[in-house]
Amino acid sequence: MKIEVWTDIMCPYCYIGKKHYESALRKFDHAAEVVLEWKAFQLNPDLPDKGQGYPLTEYFTRNLGFSKDKMEGSFAHVEQLAKEAGIPFNLRNAVAANTRDAHRLIKLAATKGLETKVVSLLSKAYFEDAQDYSDRNVLLHIGKEAGLEEEPISRMLNSDDYRYEIKQDIQEAANLGFDTVPTFLFDRRQAIIGSEPEELFVKVLNNAYRDWKARVEKEKEEIIITKGKACAADGSCEI
């Protein structure tokens, strides 16, 4: 069963939602049958990149127009949710920056099956360690820590690789009617939008799996085969 997740590194609910999903998956009896695909989304593609990010507190007051009191209230609310999910948020020191290169690193990691590890390390770098995730030295370090080789990371960062794929992910979300992250799409039939509780993830996982399994079995039953002479996998052919 395929699960697609639209996410952006700078979204706190994406990190919290990821933790809830992973906790639910550990309680899901059919986790081995799940195929997870990370999809890119950019909440603010106009933010500076290449290590030129600026304090998240400034982003809230200057870009979003929050008063200091409203910002502190927002931080306190998110930090409480993060604490319940076991994440030590460090929002007051965090850096707001462009997430494009971070998404490109995730795409590169996906070619080696390391994308989920990179998503985790990027989220930790931003929310816990207050690092600028657009800084190419930070991205290089994260990629290597996840298991990627330095040369492919550097080559990707110095190219336009995966920019088109990121645009495609964002357009696909729009085509499906999603403009909010995180969005977890289960088998293209059920969705969870936001950092919902672990219990809801467990429920949707089970419901989506049941429907997916029933549909797969039904499709098998509906296959009508007309057989003629053919060759088998062992190389033998009917005469």
C-alpha positions as CSV (number, residue, x, y, z in Angstrom):
1,M,0.0,0.0,0.0
2,K,1.4,3.3,-1.0
3,I,1.4,6.3,1.3
4,E,2.4,9.7,-0.1
5,V,3.4,12.6,2.2
6,W,3.5,16.2,1.2
7,T,5.8,18.1,3.6
8,D,7.9,21.1,4.0
9,I,11.0,21.2,6.3
10,M,10.0,24.5,7.9
11,C,6.5,23.3,8.9
12,P,6.5,22.3,12.6
13,Y,3.3,20.2,12.2
14,C,5.1,18.2,9.5
15,Y,7.7,17.1,12.0
16,I,5.1,16.4,14.7
17,G,2.9,14.6,12.2
18,K,5.8,12.5,11.0
19,K,6.5,11.4,14.6
20,H,2.8,10.5,15.1
21,Y,2.8,8.5,11.8
22,E,5.9,6.6,12.7
23,S,4.5,5.7,16.2
24,A,1.3,4.5,14.5
25,L,3.3,2.5,11.9
26,R,5.0,0.6,14.8
27,K,1.6,-0.5,15.9
28,F,0.4,-1.5,12.4
29,D,0.6,-5.2,11.7
30,H,1.2,-4.7,8.0
31,A,3.9,-2.1,8.1
32,A,6.1,-4.3,5.8
33,E,3.6,-3.8,3.0
34,V,3.7,0.0,3.1
35,V,5.6,2.0,0.5
36,L,6.3,5.5,1.6
37,E,7.0,8.4,-0.8
38,W,7.9,11.9,0.3
39,K,6.6,14.8,-1.7
40,A,7.9,18.3,-1.7
41,F,6.0,21.4,-0.8
42,Q,7.2,25.0,-0.2
43,L,5.4,27.2,2.2
44,N,7.5,30.2,1.2
45,P,9.6,29.7,-1.9
46,D,10.8,33.3,-1.7
47,L,12.9,32.9,1.4
48,P,16.7,33.3,1.0
49,D,18.8,30.2,0.3
50,K,22.5,29.2,0.4
51,G,22.9,29.9,4.1
52,Q,21.3,33.4,4.0
53,G,18.4,32.6,6.3
54,Y,17.3,34.8,9.1
55,P,15.8,34.3,12.6
56,L,12.4,32.6,12.7
57,T,11.3,35.2,15.2
58,E,12.0,37.9,12.6
59,Y,10.1,35.9,10.0
60,F,7.0,35.7,12.2
61,T,7.0,39.4,13.0
62,R,8.2,40.8,9.6
63,N,6.7,38.3,7.1
64,L,3.6,37.0,8.9
65,G,2.8,40.2,10.8
66,F,2.7,38.6,14.2
67,S,2.9,40.7,17.4
68,K,5.5,39.5,19.9
69,D,2.7,38.3,22.2
70,K,1.0,36.4,19.4
71,M,4.3,34.9,18.3
72,E,5.1,33.7,21.8
73,G,1.6,32.2,22.1
74,S,2.1,30.3,18.9
75,F,5.5,29.1,19.9
76,A,4.2,27.9,23.3
77,H,1.4,26.0,21.6
78,V,3.6,24.3,19.1
79,E,6.3,23.5,21.7
80,Q,3.7,21.8,23.9
81,L,2.6,19.6,21.0
82,A,6.2,18.8,20.1
83,K,6.9,17.9,23.7
84,E,4.0,15.5,23.7
85,A,5.6,13.9,20.6
86,G,9.0,13.7,22.3
87,I,10.6,16.5,20.3
88,P,12.6,19.2,22.1
89,F,11.8,22.2,19.8
90,N,14.1,25.2,19.8
91,L,11.9,27.6,17.8
92,R,13.2,30.8,19.4
93,N,16.7,30.2,17.9
94,A,15.5,28.6,14.6
95,V,16.4,30.0,11.2
96,A,13.9,30.6,8.4
97,A,15.3,29.8,5.0
98,N,14.4,28.5,1.6
99,T,13.7,24.7,1.6
100,R,14.3,24.0,-2.1
101,D,17.8,22.6,-1.7
102,A,16.7,20.5,1.3
103,H,13.9,19.0,-0.8
104,R,16.5,18.3,-3.6
105,L,18.6,16.5,-1.1
106,I,15.6,14.4,-0.1
107,K,15.1,13.5,-3.8
108,L,18.7,12.5,-4.2
109,A,18.5,10.4,-1.0
110,A,15.4,8.6,-2.5
111,T,17.6,7.1,-5.2
112,K,19.4,5.2,-2.5
113,G,16.4,4.5,-0.2
114,L,17.6,7.0,2.4
115,E,15.0,9.7,2.0
116,T,13.2,9.1,5.4
117,K,16.5,9.3,7.2
118,V,17.3,12.6,5.5
119,V,13.9,14.0,6.3
120,S,14.5,13.2,10.0
121,L,17.9,14.7,10.0
122,L,16.8,17.9,8.3
123,S,13.9,18.3,10.7
124,K,16.2,17.8,13.7
125,A,18.7,20.3,12.3
126,Y,16.0,22.9,12.0
127,F,13.7,22.4,14.9
128,E,16.1,21.1,17.5
129,D,19.6,22.3,16.6
130,A,18.6,25.7,15.1
131,Q,20.7,25.2,11.9
132,D,20.2,26.9,8.6
133,Y,19.0,24.0,6.4
134,S,19.7,26.0,3.3
135,D,23.4,26.2,4.1
136,R,25.2,23.8,1.7
137,N,27.7,22.7,4.3
138,V,24.8,21.7,6.6
139,L,23.2,19.8,3.7
140,L,26.4,18.1,2.8
141,H,26.9,17.0,6.4
142,I,23.3,15.7,6.7
143,G,23.6,13.8,3.4
144,K,26.8,12.1,4.5
145,E,25.4,11.3,7.9
146,A,22.4,9.6,6.2
147,G,24.8,7.5,4.1
148,L,25.2,9.4,0.8
149,E,28.5,10.0,-0.8
150,E,29.9,13.5,-0.8
151,E,30.5,13.8,-4.5
152,P,26.9,13.2,-5.7
153,I,25.6,15.7,-3.0
154,S,28.0,18.4,-4.2
155,R,27.2,17.7,-7.8
156,M,23.5,17.9,-7.2
157,L,23.8,21.1,-5.2
158,N,25.8,22.7,-8.0
159,S,23.2,21.8,-10.6
160,D,19.4,22.2,-11.2
161,D,18.8,18.5,-10.5
162,Y,15.3,17.8,-9.0
163,R,14.0,21.3,-9.3
164,Y,11.5,20.1,-11.9
165,E,10.4,17.2,-9.7
166,I,9.8,19.6,-6.8
167,K,7.6,21.8,-9.0
168,Q,5.8,18.7,-10.1
169,D,5.1,17.6,-6.5
170,I,3.7,21.1,-5.7
171,Q,1.5,21.1,-8.8
172,E,0.3,17.6,-8.0
173,A,-0.8,18.7,-4.6
174,A,-2.8,21.5,-6.2
175,N,-4.3,19.1,-8.7
176,L,-5.5,16.9,-5.9
177,G,-6.9,19.9,-4.0
178,F,-4.3,20.0,-1.2
179,D,-2.7,23.3,-0.2
180,T,-1.8,22.4,3.4
181,V,1.0,20.4,4.9
182,P,1.5,17.8,6.2
183,T,-0.8,15.8,4.0
184,F,-0.7,12.1,4.3
185,L,-2.4,10.4,1.3
186,F,-3.2,6.7,1.8
187,D,-3.6,4.7,-1.4
188,R,-4.9,7.8,-3.1
189,R,-8.2,7.2,-1.3
190,Q,-7.9,8.5,2.3
191,A,-6.0,11.4,3.6
192,I,-4.9,12.9,6.9
193,I,-4.1,16.6,6.8
194,G,-2.2,18.0,9.8
195,S,-0.5,16.5,12.8
196,E,-3.4,14.4,13.9
197,P,-3.0,12.1,17.0
198,E,-1.3,8.8,16.7
199,E,-4.6,7.0,17.3
200,L,-6.1,8.5,14.2
201,F,-3.1,7.4,12.1
202,V,-3.6,3.8,13.4
203,K,-7.3,3.9,12.5
204,V,-6.7,5.3,9.0
205,L,-3.8,2.9,8.4
206,N,-6.0,-0.1,9.2
207,N,-9.0,1.2,7.2
208,A,-6.9,2.1,4.2
209,Y,-5.1,-1.2,4.2
210,R,-8.3,-3.2,4.5
211,D,-9.8,-1.4,1.5
212,W,-6.5,-1.7,-0.5
213,K,-6.2,-5.4,0.2
214,A,-9.8,-6.1,-0.8
215,R,-9.4,-4.1,-4.0
216,V,-6.2,-5.9,-4.9
217,E,-7.8,-9.3,-4.4
218,K,-10.8,-8.3,-6.4
219,E,-8.7,-7.2,-9.3
220,K,-6.9,-10.5,-9.2
221,E,-10.3,-12.3,-9.4
222,E,-11.3,-10.2,-12.3
223,I,-8.4,-11.1,-14.5
224,I,-9.6,-13.2,-17.5
225,I,-6.8,-15.2,-19.0
226,T,-6.8,-16.7,-22.5
227,K,-3.7,-18.9,-22.8
228,G,-1.8,-19.9,-25.9
229,K,1.6,-21.4,-26.4
230,A,4.2,-19.6,-24.3
231,C,7.7,-19.9,-22.7
232,A,8.2,-20.3,-19.0
233,A,10.7,-18.6,-16.6
234,D,12.9,-21.7,-16.7
235,G,13.5,-21.3,-20.4
236,S,11.3,-24.1,-21.5
237,C,8.7,-23.5,-24.3
238,E,5.6,-25.3,-25.3
239,I,5.8,-26.9,-28.7
